[in-house]
Amino acid sequence: MPVQYPDYRNSIANLACSILNHYGITPPNATLPAADELLKSHPARHVVVLLLDGMGVANMEKHLSSEGFFRKHLITPYSSTFPPTTVAATTAMLSGLTPNQSGWLGWVGYFPQVDRNVVYYWNADNDTGEAIRECNVPWTYVPYRSLQDQIAEKGTPAYARLPFLPPWQPGEFPSLDAFLNDVEALCAKDEPSYIYAYWDALDTLMHKNGVEGAEVGQLMRQIEKRVEEMASRLTDTLLLITADHGHISTRKEELLHCPDLAECLVRMPSIELRTVNLFVKPGMEKQLEAAFARHFPDQFMLLTKGQVLDMQLFGTGKNHPLLEGMLGEYIAIAVSDLDIVNAPSDHKGNHAGITPEEMTIPLIAVSC
């Protein structure tokens, strides 16, 4: 499969920086030229960013008509972050920071301060499943300020809508209609506003079924139809629709099936199944390289920490001071459809590798 590196001049972090700049806030990185033009040429009382988890350009092309609402209003394809995954890319959209700056790298991060592989969103030990009670590890060690907070401080009401956070109660997962109705109600308020709305059902389904199935296409078309209906009722609104990453169908290899590789590791891998963080026992570096080459000769590129940092894969600019401690001696990055899993998994789709299908996301714009 071909490789596509992130473009941090033309990425989801740059879109967030365009939003900050639009509201008079100095952004931490360069802005996105296409978004700057949209915000300038379509002034509106309300700016809405609707992020549809997993809806990469390749996935749209597979399931949606070129004459349909989303593809007809596609402004440009552009880049996710590395890795192209929800924790890294939505944090970029929420903050304007690239992963190297935020420290939000993937589903699981190694935090040397607690010597644990921590699931960012759950604040749990990924290896044991144990909830971490002494503190919220990510928000203690790698906190960031959201666009919503910064924009609100400048005097414009700003909202975030995610289906698992208030106004919905824990366990009360709203329907797509209820979710979009809530966004529409915010746009009906007699005040200017910025609204970030995140919907994850498509990504969840592709993890379960892979990307080719009829159910995936049906859900994507349902989302497209419902968003088009909402847009037809909005007024004085610039609606920006994007994704955090794309998605591919994948195969899996369990780490424990590679004992000569596993015995080289200090701890279980972290970050993602397609961006695999490897901490190696001293003196076993050559054995790991040889074992990795035997098991994954073409499916992954194996890079040292120094190579990854020199290539600025996680982003440009000043690294978070804790970044290097979160990275192992090697990072293995998928260039094929293979995942490396720590335990058995029935997922049939994934992301976080460095293929075009995972890296390329859409910028869709509708002036309402």
Buried (B, 14 or more C-beta within 10 A) or exposed (E): BEEBEBEBBBBBBBBBBBBBBBBEBEBBBBBBBBBBEBBEEBEBBBBBBBBBBBBBBBBBEBBBEEEBBBBEBBBBBBBBBBBBBBBBBBBBBBBBBBBBBBBBBBBBBBBEEBEBBBBBEBBBBBBEEEEBEEEEBBEBBBEBEBBBEBBBEEEBBBBBBBBBEEEBEEEEEBEBEEBBBBBBEBBEEEEBBBBBBBBBBBBEBBBBBBBBBEEBBEBBBEBBEBBBEBBEEBEEBBBBBBBBBBBBBBEBBBBEEBEEBBEBBEBBBBBBBBBBBBBBEEEBBEBBBEBBEEBBEEBBBBBBBEEBBEEBBBBBBEBBEBBEEBBBBBBBBBBBBBBBBBEEBEBBBBBBBBBBBBBBBBBBBBBB
